[in-house]
């Protein structure tokens, strides 16, 4: 061992490593901050830890992404600490790790039922507000909703009813708003209505119907996507949709909708069941609840899915 240590090439490598460590600005700052407690002997005995610190990635500067982190512990970066007569390293979460955890925590605040993944990853700043004036109005009203909460700490009781033709970005706005609410620790349930109503019919058999309706109707914020695209039966209209809307109106819980229909067009759609029955009074009752808990916003533009 003595021969290895005394070998010229080993001594040269050791000296080069020591110089590299001592030239590091963070190491110099740490030694200066602890000048009263650290001497040359402590530095020499701690050289391995100092080298581990200097060769690691800090603030994710040497890592292409979190998955390909080069550090000993993925997603963690070392910081220097003084422990008795030795300099040691402790590992703390790096910026990429913290950001990843923040995104995961945000996603946990959104319960998505049959909603497309790309919609639920939408961000409000990504909406092209220069596309047309209707998009500006829709985004402005969404921001007004958020601003009310930021200023008062309370959610407005009325959501938005965003309607317009196919593929113009109605659902995207809901997804972006859901993510903004999640960052404010507001839990949102986003539901694709046609698939949800089909699931409700199947839930009768496995006896989970009431549980699922209770979960949706009591959401802190509820988003009902593509209302009117379903084949409506009297039962889904009155016992499922009607029950949910009645509860939310009574409890003043904000509800958001997207639809291809305006208020009047949706009322006509709800009037006729899949059996051809015409029930104008029941449809009007549903629409009264929707009008009470939402503000109508028309979105215009061309179908972006076909571009």
N, C-alpha and C positions, 0 to 999 in steps of 0.2 A: 504493500500500500504506500509506504514511504517513497519507493522508487517511482510509482505512478504520479504521486503528488509532486515529486521533485523533477519530473520530466519536463524539458523545456516547452514542449507543445501544450502540456496541461497548464503550466503556469501562464503561458501566453493566452490560452483560452479563458482561464480564470480572470486574468487581468482585463481582457476585453469585455467579459461579461460584467465585471465590476464597474468598468468605465461606462458601459451602456446603462446600467442601473443608476449610477450616480448622476448621469447627465439628464435623466428623466425629470421633467419639471415638477410633476406631481410628487415624486419621491423627494426632491429637493424641498418642496413646500412642507411635506410631512416632517422631514428632519428639522427644518427650521422651526416649525410649530412645537416640536418636542425637544428642542435643543438642550434643555435643562436635564432631560432624562436619558438621552441617547448619546453614547460615545462610539468610538471606532470599533470597539470590541463587539458591541451589540449589533452594529451594522454588519460586521463580518459574519457573525453567527446567524444573522437573519437574511443573508444574501440570497438564499434559495427562494424565500418568500417574496423578497423584493423583485427578484427576476420573474417569478410567477405573476406578480402584479403588472410589471412593465410589458410583458409579452401578451397580456390578455387584451381583449377588446373592451373599450370603455365607451359608454354612451352609444353602443352598437356601431361604432365607427369602422370596425373591421369585419362586420358580419353582414352578408347580403340580406338576410331576413332571420326571423326568430328560429325557424326550423333548422337553418344552417349556422347556428351560433357556434363560434369557434372556442368558446370558453369551456372550462372543465365542467361546469354545471350549466346546462342549456337554459338560457334566459336569465342568467345571473352574472353579475360582474363583481370583481373583488374591490374591496376598499381596505386601506391600511389601518391597522390598530396596534396599539402598544399593549402587550401583555407581560407585565413584570419586566424581565430583562431581555425580552425578545420582541421583535417586530413580526406581526402575524397578519393574515388576511382573513376577512369575513366576506361572505358573498351575499349581495343584496340584489333585488330584482332590477333588471335593466329597463330602460325606457320601452323597448319593444315588448317585453314581458308585461309591463304595467299597462300598456296600450291594449295588448291582447286580452288581459283580464278585464279591462274596462269594457271592451267590446262584448266579451262573454257575459258580463253582468248586465249589459244593456239588452242582449238577446234574451236573457232570462226574464226580463220584464215584459216580453211580448209573447203571448200565447197565440200561435197561428194555427187555424183549422182549415186545411185544404188550400191555403194561400200559396202562390208561386214564390219560390225562394228569391228571385230577383226583385220582386215587389217588396218583400220584407227586408231587403238590404238597401232600399232606396234612401237617399239623403235629400233633405229639402234644398240644399244649395246646388244640387245637381239638376234641378228642374229648370228647363229652358224657358225663362219668363219672357224672353224676347220673341217667342214664337208667335204669340198673339195677346191681345189685351185681356181675353178671358182667363188666360193662364196667370197673368199678373194679379187679377182680382182673386182668383182661387188661392194663390199662394199668400196674398196679403191677408185674406180672411183666416187662413191657417195660422199665420204668424200672430194675428190679433188674438186668436184663441190661446196661443202659447204666452203671449205678452200679458194677458189677463192673469194667467196663473203665476207668472214670474212676479207680477206687481202685487197680487193679493194673496197668493198662496192657496187660492181656491180655483177649482175647475169651473168654467162656465157650464150652465145646465144645457145649453143648446150646442149641438154639433153642426156639421155641414151635410147637405144633401147635394153631392156633385153629380151632375148628369150630363150626358152628351153621347155622341155616336161611338162606335167601336174603336178601340185601339188608340185613343188620343191621350192616355196617361192618367185617367181618373184613379185607378188603383195605385199607381205610382205615388200619387200625392198622399193617399192614405198611408202607404208604407213609410214614406218619409216622415209624416207626422207622427206615426207610431214610434219611430226611432228617436225623434225629438222628445217625445213624452217619456220614453224609457230612460233617456239621459237625465231626466228630472225625477226619476224614481216613481213614475206613474205607470201602473201596470195596465196594459192594453190587451184586449182579446180581439183578434182580427179573424173574420169568418167569411169564407166564400159561400154565399147563401145557397146556390143550387145544390152543391155537394152536401152541405150541412143539412138541408131539408131531407135529402135522400137518406142520410145517416139517421135522422130522427125516426124515420119509418122503420128502419132496421132495429133501432134501439128499443122498440116496444117488445121485441122478442127476447132480448137479453136483459130487459128490465133496468136499463140505464137511462131511460128517457128523461125522467124528472131530474136526475143528477146532472145531465148535460144541459138541460134548459136552465137549471138554477145557476150553473157555472157561467153560462153566457149572459143571462139577464142581469146578474149582479156584478159584472165586470166594472172596474173603476172607469174605464173608457171602452166602449164597444164600437167596432167598425164592421159594418155589414156590406160586403162587396158584391156587386152585380145583382142587386135586388131587382127582380122582374125577369131575370133570365131563366128562372125555374118554371117548370110546369106546376102551376099552383092548384092544390086541392083545397077543399073547404077546411079540412082538418089542419093542414100545415099553415094555412092562412090564419085561422081563428085560434087554434090550440097551441101552435108553436110561435109563429110570428106575433100574433096578437098578445099572447101571454108575456113575451119578452118586452114588447113595446109598452104595454100597460105598466109593467113594473118599473121600467126606466123612466117613464113619464111621471109616475107617482113619486119616485125617489129622486127625481131631477138629476139623473145621471146622463152625462153627455154621450150622444150616439152619432156616429158618422155613417153615411151611406154613399155608395156609388150605384148608378143605374143608367141604362140607356134611355129610360123614360123620364119625362118631366113629372111633376106632381099629378097633373091631370091625366097624363097618359098612363101612369102607374095605377091610378084609381080605376081606369077602364080595364087595365090588365087584371087587377084584383077582383073585379066584378064578376068575371066569368071563370068558373072552375073547370077542371079538366073534363068533367062530365057534361059541360055545356050549360050548367046552371047559372042563372043570372041573379046575383045577390048584391045589389047596389048598396043597400044599407050597411051590410057587413064590410064591404070595401071602403065605404065612406068612414066607418068607424076606425079602420086601420089607418087610413090617410089622415084622419084628425090627429092621431097620436104622432105620426111621422112629422106632420107640419108643426106640431107643438114642440118637438124636441130637436128640430133641425132648421137650418136656413138654406134655402135653395140657391145653388150656384151652377150656372151653365158653363160647361167647358166646350170649347170649339176647337177645330183643327182637323187635319186629315189623319187617316189610319196609319200609324207609324209601324204597325206590324207588317204592312205590305210594302214598306219602303226598303 
